[in-house]
Amino acid sequence: AVADAPLDTDLDPEWKLISDRSDIQVYMRHREESRLKTFRGVTRFALPDEYALAGVLNDYENMPKWLHFVDDASEISRDGPLLRNLRFGTHLPWPLADREAVLQIDVQQKLTPEEEAVTMVLTNRPELIPPNPEYVRFPEMLGVFKMRRLGDDQVEVTYELVLDPGGYIPAWLVNLLMRDAPYFTLERLRRIIRNPEYQNLYYDYVEVRGP
């Protein structure tokens, strides 16, 4: 459902603009049936080598440098390069317990005259590995990470996230913390994607523009 949902906020009045700074717009949507809000960040920037984004997303060791609230990331298993299962860890200050998320990452590419995009759908899969007593596992998490080609080497990147961290953290505090996640994630991504180690790469499983 998330993958098919429109990412154009101009067409969906449920999304409210709550922040617009540094060319990054953050939107919020709150549905009455949920105590949690969904947050979405959108930004545009030049990306002449689109394989650089694939390089960043394959670099699990350095994901904490740009993914907000992520302190470690690792791959559990995969069913090909476009369907992977990952574990993310988050270290919280005492007295809060550390959290972890177990997610399935489904990469979907769309190449039509109307739109050229790569979308990663993040689905919660807590049952994939046994519980770790040192962490509280997220009981609910859903996300979308999308790159849409605009032309002239410009891309639009969207990061959307809603999660329940489990345990005792008030919903108002979760919403407050997650409000900043799309902004800081996209702001850091714009910078790290230009690092030399992510240039001139090639992956044969995705059809994007590069060297």
Backbone bond lengths (Angstrom), bond angles and torsions (degrees), N, CA, C in turn:
res aa  C-N    CA-C-N  psi(-1)  N-CA   C-N-CA  omega(-1)  CA-C   N-CA-C  phi
1 A - - - 1.452 - - 1.522 110.97 -
2 V 1.335 115.66 -39.11 1.455 118.35 179.45 1.515 110.39 -66.98
3 A 1.324 116.47 -40.59 1.454 119.26 -178.02 1.517 111.55 -62.77
4 D 1.325 117.12 -32.87 1.458 120.42 -178.11 1.521 112.90 -88.97
5 A 1.322 117.77 -9.04 1.460 120.04 -177.22 1.518 110.02 -71.42
6 P 1.334 117.82 144.44 1.463 119.91 179.46 1.511 111.26 -66.61
7 L 1.343 115.94 135.97 1.450 120.60 177.71 1.527 111.29 -98.96
8 D 1.306 117.39 5.28 1.459 121.28 179.04 1.522 108.44 -89.46
9 T 1.315 116.58 105.26 1.455 120.25 -175.60 1.520 112.38 -67.29
10 D 1.323 117.93 -22.84 1.463 119.90 178.94 1.524 111.43 -66.36
11 L 1.326 117.07 -21.67 1.456 120.66 -177.55 1.522 112.39 -97.86
12 D 1.322 118.18 -7.73 1.457 121.94 -175.18 1.530 109.33 -121.38
13 P 1.324 118.06 101.07 1.468 120.46 -176.64 1.520 113.90 -68.16
14 E 1.352 117.92 -10.77 1.453 119.88 177.94 1.525 112.18 -68.52
15 W 1.322 116.44 -23.67 1.453 120.41 -179.70 1.527 109.97 -85.31
16 K 1.334 116.10 129.08 1.459 122.27 179.87 1.521 109.57 -114.35
17 L 1.323 116.72 130.34 1.458 121.28 177.37 1.524 109.12 -72.50
18 I 1.342 116.47 122.84 1.465 119.52 -179.22 1.520 112.35 -117.18
19 S 1.336 117.91 -12.09 1.456 120.41 179.67 1.514 109.62 -156.94
20 D 1.336 116.26 138.55 1.466 121.68 177.14 1.521 107.32 -145.10
21 R 1.319 115.86 96.48 1.465 120.62 -179.28 1.522 109.61 -148.49
22 S 1.321 115.16 147.64 1.469 122.27 179.20 1.521 111.92 53.99
23 D 1.335 116.45 36.40 1.472 122.12 179.49 1.529 112.49 61.98
24 I 1.324 116.61 27.72 1.463 122.03 174.44 1.519 108.31 -124.90
25 Q 1.337 116.46 121.07 1.461 121.45 178.85 1.533 108.43 -101.32
26 V 1.317 116.25 132.82 1.460 121.74 177.44 1.521 108.12 -115.50
27 Y 1.334 115.98 128.49 1.457 123.41 -179.34 1.526 109.62 -116.23
28 M 1.326 115.96 157.63 1.451 121.89 178.95 1.515 109.23 -133.98
29 R 1.333 115.29 142.70 1.458 120.82 174.35 1.522 107.69 -132.80
30 H 1.320 117.05 134.08 1.463 121.56 -179.76 1.514 108.55 -130.47
31 R 1.316 115.26 116.25 1.455 120.69 177.74 1.520 109.21 -99.61
32 E 1.305 116.99 142.07 1.460 121.84 -172.55 1.515 113.04 -62.34
33 E 1.330 117.39 -27.18 1.471 119.39 -176.30 1.531 112.21 -78.15
34 S 1.327 118.12 -6.78 1.458 121.07 -178.49 1.521 110.35 -122.94
35 R 1.327 115.57 143.62 1.458 119.99 175.79 1.517 111.78 -82.71
36 L 1.338 115.90 -7.55 1.455 121.14 -176.97 1.523 111.24 -108.49
37 K 1.296 115.41 148.00 1.462 121.93 177.31 1.528 109.66 -98.22
38 T 1.332 115.46 150.76 1.458 121.64 174.56 1.520 108.31 -101.18
39 F 1.332 116.04 134.09 1.452 121.11 -179.18 1.518 109.83 -118.00
40 R 1.322 114.78 143.77 1.460 121.17 -178.06 1.520 109.90 -137.59
41 G 1.329 116.26 130.46 1.451 121.86 174.78 1.511 110.27 -111.57
42 V 1.326 116.58 142.31 1.464 122.15 -179.08 1.529 108.56 -135.14
43 T 1.324 116.78 133.14 1.455 120.38 174.92 1.518 109.42 -147.41
44 R 1.317 115.50 163.06 1.462 122.01 178.15 1.520 109.09 -131.16
45 F 1.346 115.57 141.41 1.458 118.99 177.69 1.526 109.09 -160.61
46 A 1.335 115.37 167.97 1.461 120.80 179.33 1.518 109.91 -78.05
47 L 1.342 115.71 134.69 1.458 121.01 178.73 1.530 108.17 -145.31
48 P 1.332 116.99 77.85 1.465 119.74 -178.44 1.525 113.48 -64.07
49 D 1.352 117.65 -30.13 1.459 121.72 177.76 1.530 107.88 -110.97
50 E 1.325 116.13 95.29 1.466 120.53 -174.89 1.527 112.61 -70.90
51 Y 1.333 117.30 -19.21 1.456 118.96 176.59 1.526 111.81 -67.38
52 A 1.323 116.90 -16.26 1.463 119.98 176.51 1.526 110.31 -60.72
53 L 1.333 116.82 -36.94 1.465 119.69 178.28 1.523 110.86 -65.39
54 A 1.330 116.89 -41.32 1.462 119.62 176.32 1.520 110.89 -62.88
55 G 1.323 116.85 -36.51 1.449 120.43 177.58 1.516 112.54 -63.59
56 V 1.323 116.08 -42.39 1.467 120.55 177.73 1.518 110.68 -62.62
57 L 1.315 116.96 -42.98 1.461 120.96 -176.73 1.526 112.58 -72.78
58 N 1.314 118.14 -19.40 1.463 121.64 176.17 1.528 112.31 -88.25
59 D 1.302 117.67 -10.25 1.458 122.62 -175.89 1.530 109.22 -93.67
60 Y 1.330 116.85 81.13 1.462 121.01 -176.13 1.526 111.86 -63.90
61 E 1.312 117.27 -35.76 1.455 120.44 -176.34 1.527 111.95 -60.02
62 N 1.323 116.33 -35.28 1.459 120.26 -176.00 1.524 113.65 -99.93
63 M 1.326 118.57 5.85 1.464 120.22 178.14 1.536 113.00 -58.39
64 P 1.343 119.29 -36.45 1.465 118.14 178.44 1.525 114.05 -61.74
65 K 1.330 118.12 -16.41 1.457 120.25 179.83 1.526 112.54 -74.11
66 W 1.356 116.53 -16.97 1.464 117.17 -178.72 1.527 113.47 -133.50
67 L 1.320 119.36 -26.21 1.466 121.34 178.19 1.526 109.25 -80.39
68 H 1.305 116.89 113.62 1.463 122.18 -176.50 1.523 110.74 -64.03
69 F 1.331 116.70 135.78 1.462 125.07 179.61 1.524 113.61 71.85
70 V 1.319 118.50 11.16 1.463 121.39 177.21 1.530 108.53 -107.63
71 D 1.331 116.55 125.62 1.463 122.09 179.38 1.520 113.44 -107.12
72 D 1.318 118.10 -19.79 1.458 120.92 174.33 1.520 108.47 -158.95
73 A 1.333 115.06 150.17 1.466 121.49 -178.58 1.520 109.10 -143.13
74 S 1.330 116.62 142.38 1.461 120.83 178.79 1.524 109.34 -153.46
75 E 1.325 115.37 155.20 1.462 120.97 178.55 1.522 109.53 -92.91
76 I 1.332 115.68 131.17 1.464 121.57 178.46 1.524 110.45 -88.08
77 S 1.333 115.48 -48.99 1.456 121.14 -178.07 1.528 107.82 -164.64
78 R 1.315 115.29 173.38 1.465 119.51 176.74 1.515 110.60 -153.01
79 D 1.318 114.94 151.25 1.451 122.75 171.64 1.521 106.49 -115.88
80 G 1.323 115.55 67.90 1.447 121.60 -173.31 1.519 110.36 89.58
81 P 1.325 117.80 167.37 1.470 121.38 -175.76 1.519 114.14 -68.80
82 L 1.329 118.89 -17.12 1.453 121.73 -176.61 1.525 113.49 -96.93
83 L 1.335 117.02 -2.79 1.463 120.59 178.78 1.525 107.89 -140.01
84 R 1.336 115.36 103.96 1.457 120.90 -174.14 1.522 110.07 -127.47
85 N 1.331 114.89 155.97 1.460 121.92 175.44 1.524 108.13 -116.82
86 L 1.324 115.86 123.72 1.457 121.70 -175.22 1.519 111.10 -123.83
87 R 1.325 114.91 154.77 1.462 121.89 172.71 1.530 108.65 -117.25
88 F 1.329 116.50 132.40 1.452 122.77 176.69 1.525 109.36 -120.09
89 G 1.326 116.54 137.25 1.450 121.34 177.55 1.515 111.70 -115.47
90 T 1.322 116.13 144.96 1.456 123.14 178.74 1.521 109.10 -130.88
91 H 1.322 116.87 124.44 1.454 122.32 179.56 1.527 109.26 -97.76
92 L 1.319 115.84 120.17 1.452 121.89 -177.91 1.526 110.26 -107.80
93 P 1.332 117.07 151.79 1.471 119.91 -179.46 1.526 111.46 -68.37
94 W 1.315 115.42 147.65 1.463 121.37 176.15 1.528 108.63 -60.12
95 P 1.342 118.60 139.73 1.466 128.00 13.79 1.523 114.47 -95.74
96 L 1.332 118.42 10.81 1.456 120.32 -179.43 1.521 110.53 -74.42
97 A 1.333 116.45 143.54 1.464 121.39 178.62 1.523 109.80 -80.02
98 D 1.340 116.20 148.14 1.459 120.81 175.50 1.524 109.79 -64.59
99 R 1.326 115.26 151.32 1.464 121.51 -178.63 1.518 110.82 -116.09
100 E 1.340 114.97 158.49 1.451 120.09 172.26 1.526 109.46 -144.21
101 A 1.327 114.41 150.03 1.462 121.19 177.84 1.522 108.74 -124.46
102 V 1.319 116.98 138.57 1.459 123.19 174.37 1.521 106.88 -116.29
103 L 1.324 115.75 115.20 1.463 120.68 -169.68 1.513 111.91 -126.67
104 Q 1.323 114.82 147.40 1.457 121.69 167.94 1.530 107.72 -97.51
105 I 1.327 116.16 129.24 1.466 121.83 -179.89 1.520 108.27 -108.78
106 D 1.318 116.45 113.49 1.468 122.99 -178.06 1.522 108.40 -109.39
107 V 1.326 116.92 113.24 1.464 122.16 -178.23 1.524 109.14 -92.78
108 Q 1.327 116.20 124.74 1.463 122.44 -177.90 1.525 108.82 -125.05
109 Q 1.325 116.11 127.44 1.459 120.36 -179.96 1.524 110.00 -110.15
110 K 1.328 115.05 137.41 1.457 121.61 179.72 1.517 108.91 -126.89
111 L 1.320 116.11 118.43 1.455 121.80 179.56 1.523 108.15 -127.87
112 T 1.321 116.61 93.18 1.463 122.79 179.34 1.518 108.61 -130.32
113 P 1.334 118.08 165.62 1.472 119.19 176.21 1.526 112.54 -59.09
114 E 1.333 116.97 -26.93 1.460 120.02 -178.02 1.524 112.91 -83.71
115 E 1.347 117.59 -31.38 1.453 119.84 -175.49 1.519 110.89 -156.42
116 E 1.332 115.02 140.57 1.454 122.37 173.31 1.517 106.90 -123.62
117 A 1.342 116.88 114.05 1.457 119.83 -172.34 1.516 110.56 -154.03
118 V 1.331 115.09 156.52 1.451 123.67 169.97 1.527 107.02 -122.69
119 T 1.331 116.44 126.21 1.464 121.67 -177.91 1.516 109.88 -122.14
120 M 1.320 116.25 132.88 1.457 122.33 173.91 1.523 108.38 -110.11
121 V 1.318 116.55 119.96 1.457 122.32 179.28 1.529 108.23 -99.91
122 L 1.318 116.38 124.64 1.460 122.86 -178.47 1.525 108.52 -102.93
123 T 1.324 116.05 115.86 1.462 121.88 -177.69 1.524 109.94 -118.09
124 N 1.315 116.63 135.00 1.456 121.39 -179.05 1.532 110.88 -68.50
125 R 1.346 116.38 127.99 1.464 121.62 178.33 1.528 109.69 -135.44
126 P 1.327 118.28 63.13 1.474 120.76 -174.66 1.516 114.08 -64.57
127 E 1.338 117.68 -17.01 1.457 120.43 -176.65 1.528 113.43 -81.14
128 L 1.324 118.39 -4.85 1.455 120.72 -173.14 1.525 113.72 -71.33
129 I 1.318 118.02 -28.20 1.460 120.71 178.15 1.522 108.83 -132.66
130 P 1.333 117.52 155.01 1.467 120.18 -179.30 1.527 111.57 -63.28
131 P 1.319 118.09 153.69 1.464 121.31 177.78 1.527 111.61 -60.93
132 N 1.318 115.30 147.07 1.460 122.39 176.50 1.520 107.53 -110.92
133 P 1.330 118.94 116.83 1.467 120.49 -175.69 1.524 113.45 -63.02
134 E 1.331 117.41 -14.80 1.467 119.74 -179.92 1.524 112.17 -84.72
135 Y 1.343 117.24 -6.70 1.454 121.20 -176.87 1.528 110.43 -132.46
136 V 1.317 115.84 151.58 1.456 122.82 166.87 1.529 106.78 -97.04
137 R 1.311 116.46 123.31 1.470 119.94 -177.44 1.514 110.69 -85.64
138 F 1.325 116.33 137.62 1.463 120.74 178.44 1.532 109.92 -60.17
139 P 1.321 119.08 120.86 1.460 119.78 176.54 1.527 112.89 -76.66
140 E 1.328 116.79 -20.38 1.468 120.50 -178.86 1.517 109.64 -144.99
141 M 1.329 116.07 130.68 1.458 120.71 175.13 1.515 108.81 -161.52
142 L 1.302 116.46 138.49 1.461 122.51 179.54 1.516 108.06 -150.98
143 G 1.325 116.40 134.10 1.457 118.65 -177.63 1.512 112.66 -148.73
144 V 1.318 114.99 163.24 1.456 122.94 175.58 1.526 107.89 -138.66
145 F 1.322 115.25 132.90 1.468 121.13 174.31 1.522 106.11 -126.90
146 K 1.339 116.62 117.48 1.460 120.20 -171.42 1.522 111.48 -131.35
147 M 1.343 115.75 134.97 1.458 122.87 170.93 1.520 108.51 -113.59
148 R 1.320 116.17 122.69 1.469 120.98 179.80 1.521 109.26 -119.48
149 R 1.332 116.03 127.97 1.463 121.40 -178.92 1.527 110.34 -77.31
150 L 1.339 115.61 131.34 1.466 121.23 -178.58 1.520 112.81 -106.77
151 G 1.307 118.09 -17.40 1.457 121.70 -174.66 1.515 111.26 104.37
152 D 1.340 116.17 157.97 1.472 121.96 -179.64 1.523 111.35 56.57
153 D 1.332 116.73 40.01 1.468 123.25 178.85 1.522 113.48 64.33
154 Q 1.322 118.09 14.38 1.455 121.58 178.79 1.534 110.01 -97.41
155 V 1.335 115.48 140.84 1.457 120.50 175.92 1.527 109.03 -129.85
156 E 1.318 114.83 153.92 1.463 121.80 172.16 1.520 107.10 -111.07
157 V 1.324 116.03 126.19 1.463 121.27 -179.41 1.523 108.37 -114.05
158 T 1.329 115.80 130.28 1.463 122.84 -179.77 1.524 109.13 -121.66
159 Y 1.326 115.53 134.29 1.463 121.44 177.30 1.523 107.74 -128.59
160 E 1.328 115.66 118.33 1.464 121.65 -176.01 1.522 109.56 -124.68
161 L 1.335 116.62 138.00 1.453 119.67 -172.72 1.520 111.47 -152.53
162 V 1.347 115.36 138.01 1.463 122.41 167.96 1.526 106.38 -140.88
163 L 1.332 116.19 134.98 1.464 118.42 -179.06 1.513 111.14 -151.94
164 D 1.321 113.47 154.61 1.460 122.75 171.01 1.517 106.28 -114.91
165 P 1.347 119.03 114.32 1.461 120.49 -175.80 1.514 114.25 -74.93
166 G 1.337 117.88 -7.54 1.454 120.18 -179.68 1.518 112.13 73.11
167 G 1.321 116.34 173.80 1.451 119.81 180.00 1.511 112.19 64.87
168 Y 1.328 115.18 -160.92 1.466 118.87 -178.11 1.523 110.92 -98.96
169 I 1.311 115.81 94.35 1.463 123.36 167.54 1.520 105.61 -139.21
170 P 1.319 119.57 120.71 1.460 120.74 -178.13 1.526 112.02 -58.17
171 A 1.337 115.96 144.72 1.463 120.50 -178.34 1.526 111.51 -58.62
172 W 1.333 117.72 -36.87 1.462 119.52 -178.45 1.521 111.23 -64.71
173 L 1.359 116.73 -33.08 1.459 120.40 178.61 1.522 110.66 -73.75
174 V 1.331 116.92 -39.34 1.463 120.53 176.63 1.527 110.07 -59.85
175 N 1.327 116.57 -47.36 1.458 120.32 -179.95 1.518 111.58 -62.28
176 L 1.319 116.54 -37.80 1.461 120.28 179.91 1.524 110.96 -65.97
177 L 1.334 116.68 -43.23 1.458 120.71 179.97 1.521 111.72 -67.88
178 M 1.339 116.98 -42.36 1.455 120.67 -176.03 1.515 112.66 -73.29
179 R 1.314 117.62 -17.86 1.462 120.54 177.73 1.524 111.57 -59.29
180 D 1.324 116.87 -33.37 1.466 121.04 -177.54 1.527 113.09 -88.27
181 A 1.340 118.01 -14.70 1.461 120.28 -173.92 1.529 113.12 -59.90
182 P 1.346 120.56 -47.12 1.465 118.69 -179.63 1.527 112.64 -63.02
183 Y 1.340 117.11 -39.32 1.468 119.20 -177.87 1.522 111.43 -63.91
184 F 1.323 117.05 -53.91 1.456 119.78 -175.86 1.524 111.96 -67.56
185 T 1.335 117.93 -33.96 1.456 120.47 176.91 1.522 111.19 -62.64
186 L 1.325 117.57 -48.67 1.463 120.54 -178.05 1.523 111.91 -70.90
187 E 1.323 117.48 -35.66 1.461 120.06 179.61 1.520 110.81 -64.51
188 R 1.321 116.86 -41.97 1.466 120.61 178.97 1.531 111.18 -71.98
189 L 1.342 116.65 -38.14 1.458 120.18 179.44 1.519 111.21 -60.18
190 R 1.318 117.69 -42.23 1.466 120.85 179.95 1.521 111.74 -57.78
191 R 1.321 116.61 -33.30 1.463 120.14 -178.47 1.522 112.04 -83.37
192 I 1.334 117.63 -46.44 1.459 120.38 -173.73 1.519 112.21 -70.84
193 I 1.332 117.21 -25.40 1.460 120.31 -177.54 1.525 112.03 -68.23
194 R 1.336 117.51 -14.02 1.460 122.17 179.20 1.529 112.61 -92.34
195 N 1.331 117.27 -2.00 1.462 119.94 -179.69 1.523 111.18 -62.44
196 P 1.338 117.68 145.46 1.475 121.05 -175.90 1.522 113.97 -56.71
197 E 1.345 117.94 -34.25 1.466 119.42 -175.86 1.523 113.15 -67.66
198 Y 1.330 117.73 -12.44 1.460 120.35 179.81 1.530 113.17 -103.59
199 Q 1.331 117.03 7.08 1.454 120.52 -179.18 1.531 110.36 -97.61
200 N 1.337 115.70 151.23 1.467 123.28 174.78 1.523 112.93 60.92
201 L 1.339 116.26 37.12 1.451 121.45 174.50 1.527 109.56 -97.27
202 Y 1.325 115.98 169.28 1.463 119.98 176.86 1.514 109.35 -151.21
203 Y 1.349 115.91 134.25 1.459 122.72 175.89 1.524 107.40 -130.03
204 D 1.330 116.15 125.39 1.462 119.45 -172.97 1.525 113.41 -81.01
205 Y 1.331 118.65 -2.54 1.457 120.24 -176.48 1.524 113.37 -95.33
206 V 1.325 117.89 -0.28 1.458 120.32 179.27 1.529 107.99 -138.21
207 E 1.340 116.31 137.75 1.456 121.21 -175.45 1.524 109.72 -99.33
208 V 1.320 116.24 84.96 1.449 120.65 176.13 1.522 108.63 -124.84
209 R 1.324 116.76 179.85 1.460 121.35 -175.54 1.507 110.61 -95.65
210 G 1.336 114.64 133.89 1.452 119.36 -179.75 1.501 111.46 -163.77
211 P 1.335 116.13 -153.77 1.485 119.59 -176.79 1.513 112.18 -67.72
